């Protein structure tokens, strides 16, 4: 698992380490501004809304909806060549931020805009668990 | 002596474009983007009846090294000089700045120069070079899910648009076909073979919901636009063109995918350009719309008030946007058929149309033309003959 993963990954650094530690722990953790309450992604050194640097990493609900989605056919990234065609979704979290992601547990033809989803982590290396999302069905807890 | 504020209006007096079609057919790994810019500048100088030494301001775009440009073009002591990034949103910005510089008196005659050798050097948009910089930008996260390329981000918006407004598969075809039909009348267009709806629909997906003909091409070429004072323009070769309105508004987020399809910024720009011009979209004789991908034309038409929200895909049908239609759109063939000069050639087309210089694709009695670029920096100009 850890040595063969060939797809591109974000660099883990001091500014975003809490995000990745949270993900390894199965929690979606984002920066919250202590001064104005704003929540954002990806990480930044100051609040993009009020510029305060008083920031706390806190878990968010992990729930959202598929704002939209595409199915990539063009081979842009060699490590994704075997996956083509594959879907990419743009999820709007309940707390406001948008995240580009993959949907697990659904085929591209099952995707619809506004479908409710929840986070599902995919640990791809020792250091990185990628937040992906799965459909929330009516009867799910 | 203190600085004085000029009241002199700046106008466009010369335009130049290279032969996009010839350059498309003859790929040349040695073709220089700087030389393409110089070629276009020479054509624009001839068009205006100006000498190179008349140029005292130089703004380059997509040519990152203005000193290199000044060296190669032999423009040694311009009073103002700057280089703008090679993104389509900058085409309108550069013209705005040229006008402002002339009207502020910092220069008298400004050459705006664009050069692009993207096809010959195998340039691509999208891939792993994105999001590799320092910091924590969205591009690095997007790549982890295989997301990349401007077209994919636009496809994301278009799927949502279809969901909200019921646009069926194939709704974008009239835009691609209109561009191709107009390009057939443009002697320098890169792609002139007629396109049918069937061919449009049978072309491969690049990023579903967008197909091949929804995408701009990548090609080589140069474009130049020369701006000077109205006084100076009186003795020149071609009729001067006034920029009777211009405005901009950005939408700066981490993604090209904007949840409102750029509407907030675009509506703001529309309100100001039409107020300045004293007219509305119904008074525009032709409109050149930045079409890196066809859905952007729908977003533009709707936010600028040509079509009601969500109805642009119906509004473009039945010849309304054709050369003889109610509102001719992208009369030179746009970015999917004439050339992808990142908005530059579309601005030139808007200028040529009001000069009556558009050859076989001239819109009859064209008094007012408009350029619209809906992108992370939205901008628009309205042109009329002086």
Interface residues (C-beta under 8 A of the other chain):
Chain A: X7 X8 X9 X10 X11 X13 X15 X16 X42 X43 X44 X67 X68 X69 X70 X71 X72 X73 X74 X76 X77 X80 X83 X85 X86 X88 X90 X92 X98 X99 X100 X101 X102 X112 X113 X114 X130 X132
Chain B: X124 X126 X127 X128 X131 X135 X136 X137 X138 X140 X141 X142 X143 X144 X145 X146 X147 X148 X149 X152 X155 X156 X157 X159 X160 X163 X164 X204 X205 X206 X207 X208 X209 X254 X255 X257 X259
